[in-house]
């Protein structure tokens, strides 16, 4: 019963935070809108705290780490919420938070309902570092993908001269692009660390059960590297940046969760 209460509380806090961020966007021109920012951050932080308690019980057991498909999804959802809340302290990412917080609530719910017993493993400190950087990289680059989608929507609206509805509450296009590349740089560094720790601490990153994940992760790293080089050297922006971001994220999504989906839910290994 207590466990169920915590799940409900976390979801309520997440949805309250999302509602507060939405209200702040809609009421941005009013003087009393400023009080919604701390309210949204507080609700989101409480939700993330309760989510963390639930994750601790779900992921850590006597037999080792439980990183099954839905548990891993819940962990990534929690990391995304945490990252967007931290970013909201300094950057105008309310429009991103409006989407991320409900995603965190859904990931939590699925993790608790469907993330039952799965294969567990004892992890060395090096392997834990690899897992942590991998999950952080995926969470950050998931934020980048969502930011790219919002940027694509904003760009489409402006090109077609229909700056109405949601677009009126979004930061200027230049700011949106700056935020996208800031997220991309952070995600690229973490992905590089993830690959480096994999090489160092995994016995064979091209073992049969890892080869697809490794290959797709390296492919994603190459895509993001080309994108960031293109930004520095040729000033890539707009639609080109959006396409490369989504291409890299698709490869990463297949690497992280596509492999887990096939192995655990389809082949049941």
C-alpha positions as CSV (number, residue, x, y, z in Angstrom):
1,X,0.0,0.0,0.0
2,X,2.8,2.4,0.9
3,X,4.5,1.6,-2.4
4,X,1.4,2.4,-4.3
5,X,1.0,5.8,-2.5
6,X,4.6,6.7,-3.5
7,X,3.9,5.9,-7.1
8,X,0.7,8.0,-7.1
9,X,2.5,10.9,-5.3
10,X,5.4,10.9,-7.8
11,X,3.0,11.0,-10.8
12,X,0.9,13.8,-9.2
13,X,4.0,15.9,-8.5
14,X,5.2,15.4,-12.1
15,X,1.8,16.4,-13.5
16,X,1.6,19.4,-11.2
17,X,5.0,20.5,-12.3
18,X,4.1,20.1,-16.0
19,X,0.9,22.1,-15.4
20,X,2.8,24.9,-13.6
21,X,5.3,25.1,-16.5
22,X,2.4,25.2,-19.0
23,X,0.7,28.0,-17.0
24,X,3.9,29.9,-16.9
25,X,4.2,29.7,-20.7
26,X,0.6,30.8,-21.2
27,X,0.8,33.6,-18.7
28,X,4.3,34.8,-19.5
29,X,3.2,38.4,-20.0
30,X,1.5,38.7,-16.6
31,X,3.5,39.9,-13.6
32,X,2.2,37.1,-11.3
33,X,3.6,34.4,-13.7
34,X,7.0,34.6,-12.0
35,X,5.7,32.7,-9.0
36,X,4.9,29.7,-11.2
37,X,8.6,29.0,-11.9
38,X,9.5,28.1,-8.3
39,X,6.2,26.2,-7.8
40,X,6.9,24.1,-10.9
41,X,10.5,23.4,-9.9
42,X,9.5,22.5,-6.4
43,X,6.8,20.1,-7.6
44,X,9.1,18.6,-10.1
45,X,11.9,18.1,-7.5
46,X,9.5,16.4,-5.1
47,X,8.4,14.1,-7.9
48,X,12.0,13.3,-8.8
49,X,12.8,12.6,-5.2
50,X,10.0,10.1,-4.8
51,X,10.8,8.6,-8.2
52,X,14.4,8.2,-7.0
53,X,13.2,6.3,-3.9
54,X,11.2,4.0,-6.0
55,X,14.1,3.4,-8.4
56,X,16.4,2.5,-5.6
57,X,14.1,-0.3,-4.5
58,X,13.4,-1.4,-8.1
59,X,17.0,-1.4,-9.5
60,X,19.1,-2.5,-6.5
61,X,18.7,-6.0,-5.2
62,X,20.7,-8.6,-3.3
63,X,21.6,-10.3,-6.6
64,X,22.8,-7.1,-8.3
65,X,21.5,-4.5,-10.7
66,X,18.1,-5.0,-12.2
67,X,18.2,-3.1,-15.5
68,X,15.5,-4.8,-17.5
69,X,13.7,-3.0,-20.3
70,X,11.1,-1.1,-18.3
71,X,13.4,-0.4,-15.3
72,X,16.0,1.1,-17.7
73,X,13.2,3.2,-19.2
74,X,12.2,4.5,-15.8
75,X,15.8,5.3,-14.9
76,X,16.2,7.3,-18.2
77,X,12.9,9.1,-17.6
78,X,14.0,10.1,-14.1
79,X,17.4,11.4,-15.5
80,X,15.6,13.4,-18.2
81,X,13.3,15.0,-15.6
82,X,16.3,15.8,-13.3
83,X,18.3,17.3,-16.2
84,X,15.4,19.5,-17.5
85,X,14.7,20.8,-14.0
86,X,18.4,21.7,-13.5
87,X,18.4,23.4,-17.0
88,X,15.3,25.3,-16.1
89,X,17.2,27.1,-13.4
90,X,19.3,28.9,-16.0
91,X,17.7,28.5,-19.5
92,X,14.2,29.0,-21.0
93,X,13.3,25.3,-21.3
94,X,9.8,25.4,-20.0
95,X,8.4,24.2,-23.3
96,X,10.8,21.2,-23.0
97,X,9.8,20.5,-19.4
98,X,6.1,20.5,-20.4
99,X,6.8,17.3,-22.4
100,X,9.5,15.7,-20.3
101,X,7.6,15.7,-17.0
102,X,4.7,13.6,-18.3
103,X,7.2,11.3,-20.1
104,X,8.8,10.8,-16.6
105,X,5.5,10.0,-15.1
106,X,4.7,7.4,-17.9
107,X,8.2,5.9,-17.6
108,X,7.8,5.6,-13.8
109,X,4.4,3.9,-14.2
110,X,5.6,1.4,-16.8
111,X,8.7,0.6,-14.7
112,X,6.6,-0.1,-11.6
113,X,3.9,-2.1,-13.4
114,X,5.9,-4.0,-16.0
115,X,9.4,-3.8,-14.6
116,X,9.2,-7.1,-12.8
117,X,12.1,-9.5,-12.0
118,X,14.7,-9.6,-14.8
119,X,18.2,-10.7,-15.2
120,X,20.5,-9.1,-12.7
121,X,24.2,-8.8,-12.5
122,X,26.9,-7.9,-10.1
123,X,28.7,-4.8,-11.4
124,X,32.2,-3.7,-10.7
125,X,32.9,0.0,-10.1
126,X,34.1,0.3,-13.7
127,X,31.0,-1.3,-15.1
128,X,28.8,0.9,-13.0
129,X,30.6,4.0,-14.4
130,X,29.9,2.7,-17.9
131,X,26.3,2.1,-17.1
132,X,25.9,5.5,-15.5
133,X,27.5,7.4,-18.4
134,X,25.5,5.4,-20.9
135,X,22.2,6.2,-19.2
136,X,23.2,9.9,-18.8
137,X,24.2,10.1,-22.5
138,X,20.9,8.6,-23.6
139,X,18.9,10.9,-21.3
140,X,20.7,14.0,-22.5
141,X,20.5,13.1,-26.2
142,X,16.8,12.3,-25.7
143,X,16.4,15.9,-24.6
144,X,18.2,17.0,-27.7
145,X,15.9,14.9,-29.9
146,X,12.8,16.5,-28.3
147,X,14.4,19.9,-28.6
148,X,15.0,19.2,-32.2
149,X,11.4,18.3,-32.8
150,X,10.2,21.5,-31.1
151,X,12.7,23.4,-33.2
152,X,11.4,21.7,-36.4
153,X,7.8,22.7,-35.5
154,X,8.9,26.2,-34.8
155,X,10.8,26.4,-38.1
156,X,7.9,25.0,-40.1
157,X,5.5,27.5,-38.5
158,X,7.8,30.5,-39.3
159,X,8.5,29.4,-42.8
160,X,4.8,29.1,-43.5
161,X,4.1,32.3,-41.7
162,X,1.7,30.8,-39.2
163,X,3.3,32.0,-35.9
164,X,0.2,31.1,-33.8
165,X,-0.7,28.8,-30.9
166,X,2.2,27.1,-29.2
167,X,4.9,29.0,-31.1
168,X,4.0,32.3,-29.5
169,X,5.1,30.8,-26.2
170,X,8.5,29.5,-27.4
171,X,11.8,31.3,-27.2
172,X,13.2,32.9,-30.4
173,X,14.6,30.5,-33.0
174,X,18.2,31.5,-32.3
175,X,17.8,30.7,-28.6
176,X,16.2,27.4,-29.4
177,X,19.1,26.4,-31.6
178,X,21.6,27.5,-29.0
179,X,19.9,25.3,-26.4
180,X,19.9,22.4,-28.9
181,X,23.6,22.6,-29.5
182,X,24.4,23.0,-25.8
183,X,22.5,19.8,-25.1
184,X,24.2,18.1,-28.0
185,X,27.7,19.0,-26.8
186,X,26.9,17.6,-23.3
187,X,25.4,14.5,-24.7
188,X,28.3,14.0,-27.1
189,X,30.8,14.2,-24.2
190,X,28.8,11.7,-22.2
191,X,28.5,9.3,-25.1
192,X,32.2,9.5,-25.7
193,X,32.8,8.6,-22.0
194,X,30.3,5.8,-22.3
195,X,32.1,4.3,-25.3
196,X,35.5,4.8,-23.6
197,X,34.5,3.1,-20.3
198,X,32.9,0.3,-22.4
199,X,36.3,-0.3,-24.1
200,X,38.1,-0.2,-20.8
201,X,35.8,-2.1,-18.5
202,X,33.9,-4.6,-20.7
203,X,35.8,-7.7,-21.6
204,X,34.7,-7.6,-25.2
205,X,32.4,-4.9,-26.4
206,X,31.9,-6.8,-29.7
207,X,30.7,-10.0,-28.0
208,X,27.7,-11.6,-29.6
209,X,25.1,-10.0,-27.2
210,X,26.8,-6.6,-27.4
211,X,27.8,-6.2,-31.1
212,X,24.6,-4.6,-32.3
213,X,24.6,-2.2,-29.3
214,X,28.2,-1.3,-29.8
215,X,27.9,-0.8,-33.6
216,X,24.8,1.4,-33.3
217,X,26.4,3.4,-30.5
218,X,29.5,4.1,-32.5
219,X,27.3,5.0,-35.5
220,X,25.4,7.5,-33.3
221,X,28.7,8.9,-32.1
222,X,29.9,9.4,-35.6
223,X,26.7,11.2,-36.6
224,X,26.8,13.6,-33.7
225,X,30.6,14.2,-34.3
226,X,29.8,15.1,-37.9
227,X,27.0,17.4,-36.8
228,X,29.1,19.2,-34.3
229,X,32.0,19.6,-36.7
230,X,29.6,20.9,-39.3
231,X,28.3,23.4,-36.8
232,X,31.8,24.7,-36.0
233,X,33.2,24.6,-39.5
234,X,30.2,25.4,-41.7
235,X,27.7,26.9,-39.3
236,X,25.1,24.1,-39.8
237,X,21.8,25.1,-38.3
238,X,18.0,24.8,-38.9
239,X,16.7,21.8,-40.8
240,X,20.2,20.2,-41.4
241,X,20.9,20.3,-37.6
242,X,17.5,18.8,-36.9
243,X,17.9,15.9,-39.4
244,X,21.4,15.0,-38.1
245,X,20.2,15.2,-34.5
246,X,17.2,12.9,-35.2
247,X,19.4,10.5,-37.2
248,X,21.9,10.2,-34.4
249,X,19.2,9.7,-31.8
250,X,17.5,7.0,-33.9
251,X,20.7,5.0,-34.0
252,X,21.2,5.5,-30.2
253,X,17.6,4.5,-29.4
254,X,18.1,1.3,-31.4
255,X,21.4,0.7,-29.6
256,X,20.0,1.2,-26.1
257,X,16.4,0.1,-26.2
258,X,16.1,-1.7,-29.5
259,X,18.6,-4.3,-28.4
260,X,16.9,-4.7,-25.0
261,X,13.5,-5.0,-26.7
262,X,14.6,-7.8,-28.9
263,X,16.6,-9.7,-26.3
264,X,14.3,-9.4,-23.3
265,X,10.8,-9.0,-24.7
266,X,10.9,-10.9,-28.0
267,X,13.7,-13.5,-27.5
268,X,13.3,-13.5,-23.7
269,X,16.9,-13.9,-22.9
